[in-house]
């Protein structure tokens, strides 16, 4: 580039390793800085995913974090992802990005990227792209409002869903490029009547240096992990979409095999129901472990024999999935049990595990027995293939380069 280009990334859930998820734009931003861009990451002062909230005493705060310029906008707090006050936060963030953005403190952008799941900032991003003569890029990580309908149980006729749908279609119409972490998002665009030519697939990714940093597990957790057992592990959120009840049903089918054990690591809205399910089924082959730090995840996985990932059967997954926990699993070099009916299948592509029908406890149990009876050398080979695939396609260096190439192609 003849001179430093500037990109604004508007994502009200953007965090950092010092604040908590979401990490994607922190890592992409750092790499873009290395490529010669000025990067402004416009985020909010509160997210239910943050473990360390930014300290903001006024409407906004501008600070540099590892070379990336963060503009934090002060927004209301809320209790959880399902708290109705979260909607107020969306609207406040929209108002501040649309009317109160301190553009005199920011460099004029050549590119503005607005990232979902919240769709409201798309309006702000488009406004500033027109006013400042910048290219407007839309990034879809979760397909809203379809996700809220299929996984959240909201009526497609709800006025708020209809409002989001109208913003979604407006953004697709006005965008210079549409980026998604979902490999088959072009099919979604076709299904709702849009030309998919604007679509570019840029998947989720991993930071190798961060995953390589390990921290010992606390003694109280180490003492609870069963030794000399064949351990099936799930590490992540206990949400409705994660279909963990079917893993527990599989544990019931295998309860007479004293060598196989199940470990669920994390927390979430379904935790109480899952614990009650284990209790009511009188299972002694399932243990729950509280969430561990990002630096301890690999230590947990290293103690496991197989990593499990599942999702509910939903039409939305025909457009593909890109779950971050899958990359943690691949990096650990453990074979993966994939119980998702999706348009893409990274585990099959990487040949790093066994895929079964979603929501099928019998199929899950049979796959676990296949792993259990498999020679160790074959499981190790699966694990190595998973890591090789991860390093080939999903490092942030490769992902940031795709962002750079897409932006410069429409300059």
N, C-alpha and C positions, 0 to 999 in steps of 0.2 A: 504494500500500500504506500502511495506517495506521501500521505499524511495520516495521522491517527484518526480513525473513524470513531464515532461515539454511538453506543447503543444503550438504550434504556430498556430494562426488563421489568415489567410490572407484574408482580406476583405477590399477593398479600399474605401468602403462606411461606414465602422464602425465608429460610433461616441460615444457619451456619453451624459448624462444629461447636461453636461457643454458645449457641442459643438453642439448637435442636432442629428437627426437621421443619421444612423440606430442604434438602442439601443440593439438589440438582443445579440450581442456578449459581450457587456459590462456587462450585467446582467448574462449571462451564465459564463463569465470569473470570475466574482466576486464569484459566487457559486462554481466554480471549484477550486478557491483558497481556499475556506473554506473546500473543500474536500481533500486538500493537494497537488494540482497541482501548478506548476509554469506556469503562462499564459502570453504569448506574443501576443498582438493584433497588427498586422501589417496593418496599414491603410495609407491613403493619407492626405496631408495637405489641400486639398480642395474637397468639395462636394457641389452640389447645394442644398443639404438637411441640411447643417450645418447653424446654426444661429450665431455661434461663431467659427471662424477659428483658428486652432492651430497656434501659432507664431513660425515660423521656419526660421532660417537665413542660414541654411546650407542644405546639401542633406538630412539629417535625424535628428531626435530628439527623444531621448529615455527618457520617463518619466513614473513615477508610478501614476496611477489614481485609488484611492480606492483599492489598492492591485494588480491591473492589470497593467502589463508592456505594455505601448503603444509605438510602434515604428512608428513615423510619417515620411513618405517619401514625400519630396517636389515635387509637380506636378504643371503643368500649370493650370490657372484658366479658367473658361468658363462661359457663360452667363446663360444658362438654360439647362434643360434635353435634349432638341432637338438641342442644339448648336453643330455644327460639330467639334468644338474644343474639345468636350468631348472625341472624338476618340483619339486625341493627348494625352489627359490625360491617357487614358487606356494604350497606347503604352509606355509612359514614366514610368508609374507604373510597367508595365511588365519589361522594361529594368532595372529598379532599383532593383526590387525584384529578377531578374534573375542574373544580373551581379554585382550589387553594394550593396547587402545586407550586413550590417556590422555584420557578424556572430560571429566575435570575441567579440562583445558586448552582445551576446545572449547566453543563455544556450542551449546546444545541446538537441534537442527535441526527444521525443519518438513518438510523433504524430504531423502531420501537416494537418490542415484543410483548404481547399480553398473554399471560399463561393462565389456563384454567386450574382448578375446577370452577371457582367463582367466575361468572361471565360478566358481571357488571363492569369491571375495569376495562373490558373491551371497548366500551363507549368512550372512556377517558383516553385510551390509547389512540383510538381513531381520531378523536378531536385534535390531539396534539400532533399527530402525524400530518394532518391536513394543515394545521396552523404553522408548523415548523418545517413543512415540506420533507418529511421523513417517510421512509417505507414502513408499512404497517404489516406486521407478522403476527399471526394467531398461533398459539401453541395449545394443543389439547392433550392433557394428561388423563383426565377423567371426562367422559362424555356426559356433560350436564346439558339439559335436565334429564336425559334418558336414564342415567344412573340412579337419580332420585326416584324415578318411577319404578324401575325394575328391582332395585335393591333396597330402596327406602320406603317403598309401599305407597308413594304419593299418587294421587289420581292424575292421569295425563290431562284431565280437564280442569284441574285446579288453576285458578287465575294466576297464581305466582309461577306455576310451571309454564303456563302459556306466555307469561312475560319473559321468562328466561329463554324460552324457545324462540321468541321474536328477536331477542338480543343475539342469540346463537346464530340465527340465519343472517342477521345484519352483518355480523362479524365475518362470516364465511364469504358473503357477497363483496365486502369491502377489502378484505385482506389481499395483500400482494402475494403472500405465501401462507399456507396452512401446514404447520408442523404437528406431528403427533408421535407419541411413544408407542402407539398401537400400529402394528405393521399393516393391518387391513382397514385402516380408517378410510381409505379411498372408497371402499365398498359402502361405508356409512354415508359418505358424501353422495354417492350415486343413489342410495336408497331414499335420501331426502330431497333428491332432485337437483343436486349441484354437480358441476363439472369437476372431476377429481384432478384435473391437470395442475392445480395449485399445490397439491399435496406432496409433502416430503416426509419420509419416515426417519426420525432420529430417536433411537431407543433410550431407555434408561441406562445408567452406567454405574461404574464403581471407581473409587479412588484406591489404587493399589497400595499406596503408602499408608493410608488410613487403615485398611483392612489388615495390613501387615503389623500394625501396632497392637500388641496384645497386653492385656492386663490380667493378672491372676484372679481367679474366682474367689470370693469370700469363703472362709472355712465352713460357714453354716450352709452354703449351697453345695460345696464339694461333698459334705457329709451326707447330703440327701440324694445325690446322684448314685444310682445303683451300680456297683462294680461287677464285672464279670457277667454282665447281661447283654443280650442283643438289644440295643437301644434305638427305638424309633423316636425321632425328635421333630417337634414343630416349634419354631421360634418366631414370634410375631404377635400381631394383634388378635385378640379373641373377639372378632366381630361376627355379625350374622353371615356376611358374605363368605367367611373363611371355612364354613362347613365342617367345623371340628366335631360336631356331634357324630358324623359318620366315621371319623377316626376312632372315637370312643366306642361306637358300635362294633368296629373291627376288633378293638381291644377285648370286647366281650366275647367275640368268636374265638379269640386266641387265649383266653384266660387260663386254659388248662396247660398251656406251654409255659413252664416255669422259667424258661430261658429268655423269653421275649418280654420287653418292658417298653412303656410309652412315657415320653416326657413332653409336657406342654409348657413352654417358656414364654411368659409375657403377661398381658392383662388386657381388659377390654370389656365392652358392654355385656358379653355373653359369659363372662367368667363364673358368675354365681350359678347360672343355669347348668353350665358344664360340670362344675363341682358337684352340684346336686345330682346330676345324671350319674356320675361316677359313684357317688354314695348310694343312690337308689339301686344301682345295678350290682352293688357290693363288689366292686372291682378293686383288687389290690395290685394290679399291674400298671396303674396310671398314676403318675405324680405330676404335681403342678409346681413350677418354679417361678418366682417373681421376675419381672423384667431385669435384665442385666445391661450394663453400659455397652455402648457400641464396640469398645475395645475388648469386651469380655465375650461377645457373641461367638467369635471364632474358637475361643476356649471351650465353650459349651458344645459347639458343633464337633470339635475334635474328639470329644468324649462319646460321640454318637456313632452309630453304624449306618443308619439311613435317615435322610431328611425328608419330611413330608410337607407337601403343599397341596391345598385343595380349595375349590371355590364352588358355590352353589351353581346349579344348572340355570343359566339365564341366557336369554337371547343376545344380550349385549356383548357377551364374550366371543361371539362369532367374528367380531372385528379385531380380535386379538387381545393378548394380555402382556404386561411387562412388569411383573411384581419384583420389587427390590429384594425381597427376602430370597428369591430364587438365586440372585447373584451372590448373596452371602453363602448360600448352600454350595454353589459351584466353586467359589473360591476355597471352601474348606476341603474340596476334593472328596466329598462324600457322594455316594449314589443317591438319586432323588426319586421319590415316589410321587408321581404327578397325577392328581385326581381332579383334572379340570377338563371340561368340554369347551375347547376354545378354537378359534380359527387358525391360530398358530400353535405350535408346540415346541418350545425351546429345548425341552428335555429330549424329545425325539430327534430334533435337528442336531443336537450335540451328542446324541447317543450316550447320555450320561445317567440313564435310569430306566424306570418302568412306568408306562402311562396306563391308567385305568379309567373307566367311566366315572364321572363325578357322581356323588351321592350314592355310591354303591359299596356298602360295608363289606360285603362278601368278596367283591373284586379287590378291595383294599387289603383284606386279610390274606387272600391268595397271593397277592404281589409280595406282601411281607414274608410269607413262607418261601416264595421263590428267592428273595434276597437271602433269607436265613440259610437256605440249603445250597446257595451258590458258593463256589470256591472264593476265598478271600481275594485271590489274584484277579478274578473277574470284577469284583466290586471295586477294587483299587483302580483297575483299568477304566471303569465307568467314571470314577471320580476324577481321574486325570483328564479324560476327554472333556468333562464339564469345565474344568479350569482352563484348558486350552481354548475352548470355545469362548469363554468369558474374556480372556485376554485378547482374543482375535477381534471381537466385535463390540465389546462393551466398556472399554476404558474411557475415562473422560477426555483424554487426549484426542481419541478418535471422534468422540461425540462433539467436542468443541470445534474440531476442524470441520465437521459437517455444518455446524451453525455458521462458521466463517464462510464456507463455500456458498451456502444458501444466500447469505446476505450480500456477498459480493456479486453473485449472479444476477441480482435484481437491482443493483446499484444504479 
